[in-house]
């Protein structure tokens, strides 16, 4: 099992511990508080994820052959969503990121409990994460 898959399984197990979606939302909000913060100077329009209802900034650096993401959002739920994604994809190789599937999102029931605009934002976040990975992979 790949490291990404292991992290995804951990997240699925964590979400199974909660009985209802209010508890899951609270957990996501807590995860958002531990999000690797993007520097204020990097909160620029070119780092804003298009397609999100709230503002989400995402930055990536290539360190030791791995992609390291930082992010922030002006909305607490969205911050939790991007925190989950960064937990899965940050500090992974571009190849691993590009090959990874995101079915864990369906397994935790996240998409079906988001408004259509937030669900679109989630897809946009994943797309941007993969675009950064693709850009770093092509530099190798």
Chimera marker file (.cmm) of the C-alpha trace (Angstrom):
<marker_set name="trace">
<marker id="1" x="0.000" y="0.000" z="0.000" r="1" g="1" b="0" radius="0.5"/>
<marker id="2" x="1.338" y="3.434" z="-0.920" r="1" g="1" b="0" radius="0.5"/>
<marker id="3" x="1.851" y="6.145" z="1.638" r="1" g="1" b="0" radius="0.5"/>
<marker id="4" x="-0.988" y="8.188" z="0.090" r="1" g="1" b="0" radius="0.5"/>
<marker id="5" x="-3.318" y="5.206" z="0.299" r="1" g="1" b="0" radius="0.5"/>
<marker id="6" x="-2.341" y="4.676" z="3.959" r="1" g="1" b="0" radius="0.5"/>
<marker id="7" x="-3.131" y="8.302" z="4.807" r="1" g="1" b="0" radius="0.5"/>
<marker id="8" x="-6.454" y="8.029" z="2.979" r="1" g="1" b="0" radius="0.5"/>
<marker id="9" x="-7.315" y="4.881" z="4.978" r="1" g="1" b="0" radius="0.5"/>
<marker id="10" x="-6.466" y="6.725" z="8.234" r="1" g="1" b="0" radius="0.5"/>
<marker id="11" x="-8.824" y="9.544" z="7.259" r="1" g="1" b="0" radius="0.5"/>
<marker id="12" x="-11.613" y="7.069" z="6.407" r="1" g="1" b="0" radius="0.5"/>
<marker id="13" x="-11.136" y="5.388" z="9.806" r="1" g="1" b="0" radius="0.5"/>
<marker id="14" x="-11.187" y="8.759" z="11.590" r="1" g="1" b="0" radius="0.5"/>
<marker id="15" x="-14.452" y="9.769" z="9.912" r="1" g="1" b="0" radius="0.5"/>
<marker id="16" x="-16.024" y="6.420" z="10.830" r="1" g="1" b="0" radius="0.5"/>
<marker id="17" x="-15.554" y="7.308" z="14.517" r="1" g="1" b="0" radius="0.5"/>
<marker id="18" x="-18.215" y="10.020" z="14.265" r="1" g="1" b="0" radius="0.5"/>
<marker id="19" x="-21.930" y="9.278" z="14.382" r="1" g="1" b="0" radius="0.5"/>
<marker id="20" x="-23.268" y="12.273" z="12.487" r="1" g="1" b="0" radius="0.5"/>
<marker id="21" x="-22.193" y="14.992" z="10.103" r="1" g="1" b="0" radius="0.5"/>
<marker id="22" x="-22.217" y="17.760" z="12.697" r="1" g="1" b="0" radius="0.5"/>
<marker id="23" x="-19.402" y="15.920" z="14.487" r="1" g="1" b="0" radius="0.5"/>
<marker id="24" x="-17.594" y="15.392" z="11.173" r="1" g="1" b="0" radius="0.5"/>
<marker id="25" x="-17.872" y="19.107" z="10.353" r="1" g="1" b="0" radius="0.5"/>
<marker id="26" x="-16.464" y="19.984" z="13.787" r="1" g="1" b="0" radius="0.5"/>
<marker id="27" x="-13.587" y="17.582" z="13.152" r="1" g="1" b="0" radius="0.5"/>
<marker id="28" x="-12.921" y="19.193" z="9.763" r="1" g="1" b="0" radius="0.5"/>
<marker id="29" x="-12.905" y="22.630" z="11.379" r="1" g="1" b="0" radius="0.5"/>
<marker id="30" x="-10.329" y="21.353" z="13.900" r="1" g="1" b="0" radius="0.5"/>
<marker id="31" x="-8.219" y="19.958" z="11.051" r="1" g="1" b="0" radius="0.5"/>
<marker id="32" x="-8.375" y="23.348" z="9.362" r="1" g="1" b="0" radius="0.5"/>
<marker id="33" x="-6.809" y="24.919" z="12.437" r="1" g="1" b="0" radius="0.5"/>
<marker id="34" x="-3.723" y="22.732" z="11.933" r="1" g="1" b="0" radius="0.5"/>
<marker id="35" x="-3.400" y="23.573" z="8.239" r="1" g="1" b="0" radius="0.5"/>
<marker id="36" x="0.179" y="24.317" z="7.074" r="1" g="1" b="0" radius="0.5"/>
<marker id="37" x="-0.251" y="28.070" z="6.645" r="1" g="1" b="0" radius="0.5"/>
<marker id="38" x="0.644" y="29.819" z="3.432" r="1" g="1" b="0" radius="0.5"/>
<marker id="39" x="2.735" y="32.964" z="3.922" r="1" g="1" b="0" radius="0.5"/>
<marker id="40" x="0.713" y="36.180" z="3.816" r="1" g="1" b="0" radius="0.5"/>
<marker id="41" x="2.907" y="37.403" z="0.938" r="1" g="1" b="0" radius="0.5"/>
<marker id="42" x="1.820" y="34.371" z="-1.102" r="1" g="1" b="0" radius="0.5"/>
<marker id="43" x="-1.907" y="35.100" z="-0.734" r="1" g="1" b="0" radius="0.5"/>
<marker id="44" x="-1.997" y="36.463" z="-4.261" r="1" g="1" b="0" radius="0.5"/>
<marker id="45" x="-4.582" y="36.169" z="-7.024" r="1" g="1" b="0" radius="0.5"/>
<marker id="46" x="-2.426" y="33.735" z="-8.993" r="1" g="1" b="0" radius="0.5"/>
<marker id="47" x="-2.577" y="31.309" z="-6.035" r="1" g="1" b="0" radius="0.5"/>
<marker id="48" x="-6.353" y="31.581" z="-5.599" r="1" g="1" b="0" radius="0.5"/>
<marker id="49" x="-8.172" y="28.422" z="-6.621" r="1" g="1" b="0" radius="0.5"/>
<marker id="50" x="-10.733" y="29.214" z="-9.293" r="1" g="1" b="0" radius="0.5"/>
<marker id="51" x="-14.151" y="27.648" z="-8.835" r="1" g="1" b="0" radius="0.5"/>
<marker id="52" x="-14.307" y="27.929" z="-5.054" r="1" g="1" b="0" radius="0.5"/>
<marker id="53" x="-17.145" y="29.802" z="-3.389" r="1" g="1" b="0" radius="0.5"/>
<marker id="54" x="-14.816" y="31.031" z="-0.658" r="1" g="1" b="0" radius="0.5"/>
<marker id="55" x="-11.256" y="32.174" z="-1.118" r="1" g="1" b="0" radius="0.5"/>
<marker id="56" x="-8.679" y="29.376" z="-1.086" r="1" g="1" b="0" radius="0.5"/>
<marker id="57" x="-5.010" y="30.044" z="-1.674" r="1" g="1" b="0" radius="0.5"/>
<marker id="58" x="-2.716" y="27.138" z="-2.517" r="1" g="1" b="0" radius="0.5"/>
<marker id="59" x="1.037" y="27.210" z="-2.933" r="1" g="1" b="0" radius="0.5"/>
<marker id="60" x="3.508" y="24.434" z="-3.621" r="1" g="1" b="0" radius="0.5"/>
<marker id="61" x="7.254" y="24.062" z="-3.397" r="1" g="1" b="0" radius="0.5"/>
<marker id="62" x="9.466" y="21.262" z="-4.619" r="1" g="1" b="0" radius="0.5"/>
<marker id="63" x="11.791" y="20.032" z="-1.848" r="1" g="1" b="0" radius="0.5"/>
<marker id="64" x="13.836" y="16.828" z="-1.851" r="1" g="1" b="0" radius="0.5"/>
<marker id="65" x="11.883" y="15.443" z="-4.840" r="1" g="1" b="0" radius="0.5"/>
<marker id="66" x="8.581" y="15.959" z="-3.005" r="1" g="1" b="0" radius="0.5"/>
<marker id="67" x="5.807" y="18.503" z="-3.370" r="1" g="1" b="0" radius="0.5"/>
<marker id="68" x="5.121" y="20.494" z="-0.209" r="1" g="1" b="0" radius="0.5"/>
<marker id="69" x="1.834" y="22.386" z="-0.166" r="1" g="1" b="0" radius="0.5"/>
<marker id="70" x="0.678" y="25.270" z="2.010" r="1" g="1" b="0" radius="0.5"/>
<marker id="71" x="-2.785" y="26.792" z="1.897" r="1" g="1" b="0" radius="0.5"/>
<marker id="72" x="-5.339" y="28.976" z="3.592" r="1" g="1" b="0" radius="0.5"/>
<marker id="73" x="-9.004" y="29.842" z="3.234" r="1" g="1" b="0" radius="0.5"/>
<marker id="74" x="-11.312" y="32.528" z="4.529" r="1" g="1" b="0" radius="0.5"/>
<marker id="75" x="-13.975" y="29.912" z="5.383" r="1" g="1" b="0" radius="0.5"/>
<marker id="76" x="-13.599" y="27.410" z="8.243" r="1" g="1" b="0" radius="0.5"/>
<marker id="77" x="-15.194" y="24.405" z="6.508" r="1" g="1" b="0" radius="0.5"/>
<marker id="78" x="-13.180" y="25.026" z="3.353" r="1" g="1" b="0" radius="0.5"/>
<marker id="79" x="-10.049" y="25.307" z="5.462" r="1" g="1" b="0" radius="0.5"/>
<marker id="80" x="-10.852" y="21.854" z="6.850" r="1" g="1" b="0" radius="0.5"/>
<marker id="81" x="-11.364" y="20.425" z="3.361" r="1" g="1" b="0" radius="0.5"/>
<marker id="82" x="-8.033" y="21.732" z="2.060" r="1" g="1" b="0" radius="0.5"/>
<marker id="83" x="-6.358" y="20.514" z="5.284" r="1" g="1" b="0" radius="0.5"/>
<marker id="84" x="-7.554" y="16.965" z="4.535" r="1" g="1" b="0" radius="0.5"/>
<marker id="85" x="-6.265" y="17.194" z="0.969" r="1" g="1" b="0" radius="0.5"/>
<marker id="86" x="-2.892" y="18.564" z="2.067" r="1" g="1" b="0" radius="0.5"/>
<marker id="87" x="-2.568" y="15.805" z="4.647" r="1" g="1" b="0" radius="0.5"/>
<marker id="88" x="-2.933" y="13.287" z="1.829" r="1" g="1" b="0" radius="0.5"/>
<marker id="89" x="-0.888" y="14.952" z="-0.914" r="1" g="1" b="0" radius="0.5"/>
<marker id="90" x="1.762" y="17.138" z="0.731" r="1" g="1" b="0" radius="0.5"/>
<marker id="91" x="5.269" y="15.674" z="1.070" r="1" g="1" b="0" radius="0.5"/>
<marker id="92" x="4.631" y="13.164" z="-1.717" r="1" g="1" b="0" radius="0.5"/>
<marker id="93" x="6.401" y="12.736" z="-5.041" r="1" g="1" b="0" radius="0.5"/>
<marker id="94" x="4.761" y="14.307" z="-8.104" r="1" g="1" b="0" radius="0.5"/>
<marker id="95" x="4.320" y="10.813" z="-9.583" r="1" g="1" b="0" radius="0.5"/>
<marker id="96" x="2.516" y="9.515" z="-6.473" r="1" g="1" b="0" radius="0.5"/>
<marker id="97" x="0.226" y="12.565" z="-6.433" r="1" g="1" b="0" radius="0.5"/>
<marker id="98" x="-0.658" y="12.170" z="-10.100" r="1" g="1" b="0" radius="0.5"/>
<marker id="99" x="-1.315" y="8.436" z="-9.762" r="1" g="1" b="0" radius="0.5"/>
<marker id="100" x="-3.385" y="8.739" z="-6.577" r="1" g="1" b="0" radius="0.5"/>
<marker id="101" x="-7.117" y="8.367" z="-6.749" r="1" g="1" b="0" radius="0.5"/>
<marker id="102" x="-9.449" y="10.365" z="-4.552" r="1" g="1" b="0" radius="0.5"/>
<marker id="103" x="-12.148" y="7.784" z="-3.849" r="1" g="1" b="0" radius="0.5"/>
<marker id="104" x="-11.536" y="8.261" z="-0.110" r="1" g="1" b="0" radius="0.5"/>
<marker id="105" x="-13.581" y="11.476" z="-0.456" r="1" g="1" b="0" radius="0.5"/>
<marker id="106" x="-16.605" y="9.414" z="-1.492" r="1" g="1" b="0" radius="0.5"/>
<marker id="107" x="-15.899" y="6.827" z="1.220" r="1" g="1" b="0" radius="0.5"/>
<marker id="108" x="-16.084" y="9.475" z="3.963" r="1" g="1" b="0" radius="0.5"/>
<marker id="109" x="-19.224" y="10.901" z="2.327" r="1" g="1" b="0" radius="0.5"/>
<marker id="110" x="-17.752" y="14.359" z="1.974" r="1" g="1" b="0" radius="0.5"/>
<marker id="111" x="-19.004" y="15.269" z="-1.502" r="1" g="1" b="0" radius="0.5"/>
<marker id="112" x="-22.622" y="14.355" z="-0.737" r="1" g="1" b="0" radius="0.5"/>
<marker id="113" x="-22.576" y="16.558" z="2.399" r="1" g="1" b="0" radius="0.5"/>
<marker id="114" x="-21.283" y="19.653" z="0.642" r="1" g="1" b="0" radius="0.5"/>
<marker id="115" x="-23.299" y="22.280" z="-1.164" r="1" g="1" b="0" radius="0.5"/>
<marker id="116" x="-22.903" y="22.123" z="-4.963" r="1" g="1" b="0" radius="0.5"/>
<marker id="117" x="-20.599" y="25.158" z="-4.923" r="1" g="1" b="0" radius="0.5"/>
<marker id="118" x="-18.396" y="23.636" z="-2.188" r="1" g="1" b="0" radius="0.5"/>
<marker id="119" x="-18.317" y="20.313" z="-4.076" r="1" g="1" b="0" radius="0.5"/>
<marker id="120" x="-17.158" y="22.205" z="-7.186" r="1" g="1" b="0" radius="0.5"/>
<marker id="121" x="-14.522" y="23.905" z="-5.038" r="1" g="1" b="0" radius="0.5"/>
<marker id="122" x="-13.320" y="20.515" z="-3.790" r="1" g="1" b="0" radius="0.5"/>
<marker id="123" x="-12.865" y="19.331" z="-7.385" r="1" g="1" b="0" radius="0.5"/>
<marker id="124" x="-10.998" y="22.567" z="-8.186" r="1" g="1" b="0" radius="0.5"/>
<marker id="125" x="-8.689" y="22.069" z="-5.177" r="1" g="1" b="0" radius="0.5"/>
<marker id="126" x="-7.794" y="18.529" z="-6.278" r="1" g="1" b="0" radius="0.5"/>
<marker id="127" x="-7.245" y="19.724" z="-9.840" r="1" g="1" b="0" radius="0.5"/>
<marker id="128" x="-4.868" y="22.476" z="-8.680" r="1" g="1" b="0" radius="0.5"/>
<marker id="129" x="-2.954" y="20.073" z="-6.413" r="1" g="1" b="0" radius="0.5"/>
<marker id="130" x="-2.469" y="17.730" z="-9.385" r="1" g="1" b="0" radius="0.5"/>
<marker id="131" x="-1.491" y="20.612" z="-11.701" r="1" g="1" b="0" radius="0.5"/>
<marker id="132" x="1.304" y="21.622" z="-9.325" r="1" g="1" b="0" radius="0.5"/>
<marker id="133" x="2.475" y="17.987" z="-9.215" r="1" g="1" b="0" radius="0.5"/>
<marker id="134" x="2.427" y="17.817" z="-13.014" r="1" g="1" b="0" radius="0.5"/>
<marker id="135" x="4.455" y="21.026" z="-13.269" r="1" g="1" b="0" radius="0.5"/>
<marker id="136" x="7.101" y="19.714" z="-10.847" r="1" g="1" b="0" radius="0.5"/>
<marker id="137" x="7.196" y="16.317" z="-12.559" r="1" g="1" b="0" radius="0.5"/>
<marker id="138" x="7.858" y="17.927" z="-15.928" r="1" g="1" b="0" radius="0.5"/>
<marker id="139" x="10.820" y="19.825" z="-14.409" r="1" g="1" b="0" radius="0.5"/>
<marker id="140" x="12.486" y="16.525" z="-13.502" r="1" g="1" b="0" radius="0.5"/>
<link id1="1" id2="2" r="1" g="1" b="0" radius="0.2"/>
<link id1="2" id2="3" r="1" g="1" b="0" radius="0.2"/>
<link id1="3" id2="4" r="1" g="1" b="0" radius="0.2"/>
<link id1="4" id2="5" r="1" g="1" b="0" radius="0.2"/>
<link id1="5" id2="6" r="1" g="1" b="0" radius="0.2"/>
<link id1="6" id2="7" r="1" g="1" b="0" radius="0.2"/>
<link id1="7" id2="8" r="1" g="1" b="0" radius="0.2"/>
<link id1="8" id2="9" r="1" g="1" b="0" radius="0.2"/>
<link id1="9" id2="10" r="1" g="1" b="0" radius="0.2"/>
<link id1="10" id2="11" r="1" g="1" b="0" radius="0.2"/>
<link id1="11" id2="12" r="1" g="1" b="0" radius="0.2"/>
<link id1="12" id2="13" r="1" g="1" b="0" radius="0.2"/>
<link id1="13" id2="14" r="1" g="1" b="0" radius="0.2"/>
<link id1="14" id2="15" r="1" g="1" b="0" radius="0.2"/>
<link id1="15" id2="16" r="1" g="1" b="0" radius="0.2"/>
<link id1="16" id2="17" r="1" g="1" b="0" radius="0.2"/>
<link id1="17" id2="18" r="1" g="1" b="0" radius="0.2"/>
<link id1="18" id2="19" r="1" g="1" b="0" radius="0.2"/>
<link id1="19" id2="20" r="1" g="1" b="0" radius="0.2"/>
<link id1="20" id2="21" r="1" g="1" b="0" radius="0.2"/>
<link id1="21" id2="22" r="1" g="1" b="0" radius="0.2"/>
<link id1="22" id2="23" r="1" g="1" b="0" radius="0.2"/>
<link id1="23" id2="24" r="1" g="1" b="0" radius="0.2"/>
<link id1="24" id2="25" r="1" g="1" b="0" radius="0.2"/>
<link id1="25" id2="26" r="1" g="1" b="0" radius="0.2"/>
<link id1="26" id2="27" r="1" g="1" b="0" radius="0.2"/>
<link id1="27" id2="28" r="1" g="1" b="0" radius="0.2"/>
<link id1="28" id2="29" r="1" g="1" b="0" radius="0.2"/>
<link id1="29" id2="30" r="1" g="1" b="0" radius="0.2"/>
<link id1="30" id2="31" r="1" g="1" b="0" radius="0.2"/>
<link id1="31" id2="32" r="1" g="1" b="0" radius="0.2"/>
<link id1="32" id2="33" r="1" g="1" b="0" radius="0.2"/>
<link id1="33" id2="34" r="1" g="1" b="0" radius="0.2"/>
<link id1="34" id2="35" r="1" g="1" b="0" radius="0.2"/>
<link id1="35" id2="36" r="1" g="1" b="0" radius="0.2"/>
<link id1="36" id2="37" r="1" g="1" b="0" radius="0.2"/>
<link id1="37" id2="38" r="1" g="1" b="0" radius="0.2"/>
<link id1="38" id2="39" r="1" g="1" b="0" radius="0.2"/>
<link id1="39" id2="40" r="1" g="1" b="0" radius="0.2"/>
<link id1="40" id2="41" r="1" g="1" b="0" radius="0.2"/>
<link id1="41" id2="42" r="1" g="1" b="0" radius="0.2"/>
<link id1="42" id2="43" r="1" g="1" b="0" radius="0.2"/>
<link id1="43" id2="44" r="1" g="1" b="0" radius="0.2"/>
<link id1="44" id2="45" r="1" g="1" b="0" radius="0.2"/>
<link id1="45" id2="46" r="1" g="1" b="0" radius="0.2"/>
<link id1="46" id2="47" r="1" g="1" b="0" radius="0.2"/>
<link id1="47" id2="48" r="1" g="1" b="0" radius="0.2"/>
<link id1="48" id2="49" r="1" g="1" b="0" radius="0.2"/>
<link id1="49" id2="50" r="1" g="1" b="0" radius="0.2"/>
<link id1="50" id2="51" r="1" g="1" b="0" radius="0.2"/>
<link id1="51" id2="52" r="1" g="1" b="0" radius="0.2"/>
<link id1="52" id2="53" r="1" g="1" b="0" radius="0.2"/>
<link id1="53" id2="54" r="1" g="1" b="0" radius="0.2"/>
<link id1="54" id2="55" r="1" g="1" b="0" radius="0.2"/>
<link id1="55" id2="56" r="1" g="1" b="0" radius="0.2"/>
<link id1="56" id2="57" r="1" g="1" b="0" radius="0.2"/>
<link id1="57" id2="58" r="1" g="1" b="0" radius="0.2"/>
<link id1="58" id2="59" r="1" g="1" b="0" radius="0.2"/>
<link id1="59" id2="60" r="1" g="1" b="0" radius="0.2"/>
<link id1="60" id2="61" r="1" g="1" b="0" radius="0.2"/>
<link id1="61" id2="62" r="1" g="1" b="0" radius="0.2"/>
<link id1="62" id2="63" r="1" g="1" b="0" radius="0.2"/>
<link id1="63" id2="64" r="1" g="1" b="0" radius="0.2"/>
<link id1="64" id2="65" r="1" g="1" b="0" radius="0.2"/>
<link id1="65" id2="66" r="1" g="1" b="0" radius="0.2"/>
<link id1="66" id2="67" r="1" g="1" b="0" radius="0.2"/>
<link id1="67" id2="68" r="1" g="1" b="0" radius="0.2"/>
<link id1="68" id2="69" r="1" g="1" b="0" radius="0.2"/>
<link id1="69" id2="70" r="1" g="1" b="0" radius="0.2"/>
<link id1="70" id2="71" r="1" g="1" b="0" radius="0.2"/>
<link id1="71" id2="72" r="1" g="1" b="0" radius="0.2"/>
<link id1="72" id2="73" r="1" g="1" b="0" radius="0.2"/>
<link id1="73" id2="74" r="1" g="1" b="0" radius="0.2"/>
<link id1="74" id2="75" r="1" g="1" b="0" radius="0.2"/>
<link id1="75" id2="76" r="1" g="1" b="0" radius="0.2"/>
<link id1="76" id2="77" r="1" g="1" b="0" radius="0.2"/>
<link id1="77" id2="78" r="1" g="1" b="0" radius="0.2"/>
<link id1="78" id2="79" r="1" g="1" b="0" radius="0.2"/>
<link id1="79" id2="80" r="1" g="1" b="0" radius="0.2"/>
<link id1="80" id2="81" r="1" g="1" b="0" radius="0.2"/>
<link id1="81" id2="82" r="1" g="1" b="0" radius="0.2"/>
<link id1="82" id2="83" r="1" g="1" b="0" radius="0.2"/>
<link id1="83" id2="84" r="1" g="1" b="0" radius="0.2"/>
<link id1="84" id2="85" r="1" g="1" b="0" radius="0.2"/>
<link id1="85" id2="86" r="1" g="1" b="0" radius="0.2"/>
<link id1="86" id2="87" r="1" g="1" b="0" radius="0.2"/>
<link id1="87" id2="88" r="1" g="1" b="0" radius="0.2"/>
<link id1="88" id2="89" r="1" g="1" b="0" radius="0.2"/>
<link id1="89" id2="90" r="1" g="1" b="0" radius="0.2"/>
<link id1="90" id2="91" r="1" g="1" b="0" radius="0.2"/>
<link id1="91" id2="92" r="1" g="1" b="0" radius="0.2"/>
<link id1="92" id2="93" r="1" g="1" b="0" radius="0.2"/>
<link id1="93" id2="94" r="1" g="1" b="0" radius="0.2"/>
<link id1="94" id2="95" r="1" g="1" b="0" radius="0.2"/>
<link id1="95" id2="96" r="1" g="1" b="0" radius="0.2"/>
<link id1="96" id2="97" r="1" g="1" b="0" radius="0.2"/>
<link id1="97" id2="98" r="1" g="1" b="0" radius="0.2"/>
<link id1="98" id2="99" r="1" g="1" b="0" radius="0.2"/>
<link id1="99" id2="100" r="1" g="1" b="0" radius="0.2"/>
<link id1="100" id2="101" r="1" g="1" b="0" radius="0.2"/>
<link id1="101" id2="102" r="1" g="1" b="0" radius="0.2"/>
<link id1="102" id2="103" r="1" g="1" b="0" radius="0.2"/>
<link id1="103" id2="104" r="1" g="1" b="0" radius="0.2"/>
<link id1="104" id2="105" r="1" g="1" b="0" radius="0.2"/>
<link id1="105" id2="106" r="1" g="1" b="0" radius="0.2"/>
<link id1="106" id2="107" r="1" g="1" b="0" radius="0.2"/>
<link id1="107" id2="108" r="1" g="1" b="0" radius="0.2"/>
<link id1="108" id2="109" r="1" g="1" b="0" radius="0.2"/>
<link id1="109" id2="110" r="1" g="1" b="0" radius="0.2"/>
<link id1="110" id2="111" r="1" g="1" b="0" radius="0.2"/>
<link id1="111" id2="112" r="1" g="1" b="0" radius="0.2"/>
<link id1="112" id2="113" r="1" g="1" b="0" radius="0.2"/>
<link id1="113" id2="114" r="1" g="1" b="0" radius="0.2"/>
<link id1="114" id2="115" r="1" g="1" b="0" radius="0.2"/>
<link id1="115" id2="116" r="1" g="1" b="0" radius="0.2"/>
<link id1="116" id2="117" r="1" g="1" b="0" radius="0.2"/>
<link id1="117" id2="118" r="1" g="1" b="0" radius="0.2"/>
<link id1="118" id2="119" r="1" g="1" b="0" radius="0.2"/>
<link id1="119" id2="120" r="1" g="1" b="0" radius="0.2"/>
<link id1="120" id2="121" r="1" g="1" b="0" radius="0.2"/>
<link id1="121" id2="122" r="1" g="1" b="0" radius="0.2"/>
<link id1="122" id2="123" r="1" g="1" b="0" radius="0.2"/>
<link id1="123" id2="124" r="1" g="1" b="0" radius="0.2"/>
<link id1="124" id2="125" r="1" g="1" b="0" radius="0.2"/>
<link id1="125" id2="126" r="1" g="1" b="0" radius="0.2"/>
<link id1="126" id2="127" r="1" g="1" b="0" radius="0.2"/>
<link id1="127" id2="128" r="1" g="1" b="0" radius="0.2"/>
<link id1="128" id2="129" r="1" g="1" b="0" radius="0.2"/>
<link id1="129" id2="130" r="1" g="1" b="0" radius="0.2"/>
<link id1="130" id2="131" r="1" g="1" b="0" radius="0.2"/>
<link id1="131" id2="132" r="1" g="1" b="0" radius="0.2"/>
<link id1="132" id2="133" r="1" g="1" b="0" radius="0.2"/>
<link id1="133" id2="134" r="1" g="1" b="0" radius="0.2"/>
<link id1="134" id2="135" r="1" g="1" b="0" radius="0.2"/>
<link id1="135" id2="136" r="1" g="1" b="0" radius="0.2"/>
<link id1="136" id2="137" r="1" g="1" b="0" radius="0.2"/>
<link id1="137" id2="138" r="1" g="1" b="0" radius="0.2"/>
<link id1="138" id2="139" r="1" g="1" b="0" radius="0.2"/>
<link id1="139" id2="140" r="1" g="1" b="0" radius="0.2"/>
</marker_set>
